């Protein structure tokens, strides 16, 4: 079996399992779409153990920076003085610069993975009516917590799908050699 076919089977089956898990037993507490972003990020980061580490650490770093950015943008009162579009733009500019600077530390060097975490927190916060109010909550109401947990699960699913695909491709390879 080709590696691509094995990966298609693995990702397809595990994608169905992840969707069932997120929408069923987890009761919608986590964001399936953020998990799929992290799953793709795992492969973007090169896969294997390094890709898993990079996806999780960089997604989480971007998520935390987004949370800080959103807190500063919404809770400092400067949005009232400068206007939200101007103040939010300044805050996002500083947050994005912080992510790029953080990439000087090798563990956080994958800037796109940080951006995925940042964008996911902002999106989730904007999708919920009280997301910004919960940015400091120590609960599953906090968009940063939901996104980090969702992305960790997604990256782990990426890792597992890579391993399963490798096994499937290897089984096809052994069977092919046995017939030859």
N, C-alpha and C positions, 0 to 999 in steps of 0.2 A: 504494500500500500504506500502511495506517495506520502510525503510529509504533509503536504497541503491537504490531501484528503483526510489524513489522520487528524489534522488540526481542525478541519471543518466538522468532523464527527464529534471530537472532544468538546470544542467550543459550543457546538449546537446543543449537545446533550447537557453540558454543564450550564449553558445559558438558560435552558429551560428549567433546570434545577434551581438556579439562582433566582429566577423570576418567581417560581413557586414559593421558594423560601422567603423572599422579601415581601411578597404579596399575601402569603398564607401565614405560616407559623410566626414570622416576625411582625405580622399585623400592620405592615406599612410603616413601621417605626423608622426604618432606614430608607434611603433613596436609591432605588434600583438603577436609575440613570447615572448617578454618581459612581456606583459600583462598576457599571460598564465603562465609564470614562477611565477609571483606575485600571480596569482589566486591559483596555487598550494601551494605557500608559505603561503597564508592566512590560508589554512587548516593545513599546517605543523605547523603553529604558534598556533594552537588550535581553530581556528574559533572564532566566536562571536565578540564582540567589542574589546576584548583584542587582538585577532588574527589580526583584521583589523589594529589596532594601531601598533602592533608589526611589521607586514609585511610592512606597509608604512614607518614607521620610520627607521627600519633596512635596508630595500631595499634602501631607500634614502641615508642613511649614507654610505652604501657600495658603492653606485654610486658616491657620492661626494669624498670619499677616492680614488676610482679608477680614477676619473678625476684629482685629485691632483697628484696621482702617475704617470699618463700618462703625465701630464704637466712637472713634474720634469724629467721624463725619456726622453722626447723628446725636451725640450726647454732649458735645462741648459748647453748644449754643452759637458757634460761629456760623453755622448754616443760616441762622436767623439774621445775622449781621451782614454776611457777604452774599447771601443767596445760596440755596442748596446746589445748583449746578456748578457754581464757581468753587465752593468749599469742597464738594464731593470730588471735583476734578483735581484739586490740590491734594486731597487725601489719597486718592487713587494713584496719582503721580508719585507721591512719596512711598506708598505701599509697594508699587511696582519696582521702584528704585531699590527698596529694601530687599526685595526678592533677588534682584540681579546682584546686589552686593553680597547677599548670603551665599550666592553661588561660588564665592571665593573659597568657601569651606568645601572641600571635596565631597563630603556626605550630602551636600545640598546643591551640587553642581548642575543638575539637570533642570534648567530654568523652565522649559515647557511643562515639566511635571509639577513644578510649583504653581505655574499659571493655571493648570487644570484644577488644582485644589482651591486657589484663590477664586477663580471664576465660578466654581461649583458652590462655594459658600455665598458669594454675592447672589447668584441665581436663586438658590434655595431661600435666602433671606427675602429677596424681592417677591418670591412666589407665595410667601406666607403673610398673613395679615399682621401678625405680631412678631415676626422674625427678628426685627431690629431690637425690639423690646427685650428679647430673650438672649441676646448675645453674651450676657454675663451670667446667665442661669447655669447652675451646676446640675443640669438635667437634660433629658432627651428633647426638651423644647429648644435647646440652644442649637442654632444652625451649624456652628463650628463642630460640635460634638457629633451631630448626625452625619455630617459630611465626612469627617475623619473616619468614623466607624464604617460608614458605607464604603469608603475608598479602601480601607484596609481589607474588608471582605472581598471587594472587587479584585484587588491585587493578588490576594490569596487564590481566588478563583482562577486568575490568569496563570499563576504558578502551577496550580493543579492541572489546568487544561494543557499546559506545555508538557508536563510529566506524562499525562495520559496519552497525549498525541505521540510522544516519543515511544511509549510502550506499544501503541497501536502500529506505528510505522515499523518498529523493530520486529513485531510479530509477523507482519507481512513480509519483511525482509528475510527473516529466518525461514518462513514457509517457502518463499521463492527459492532460496538457496537449497533447501531440502529437496525440491523437485528437480533441480538442475543436475 
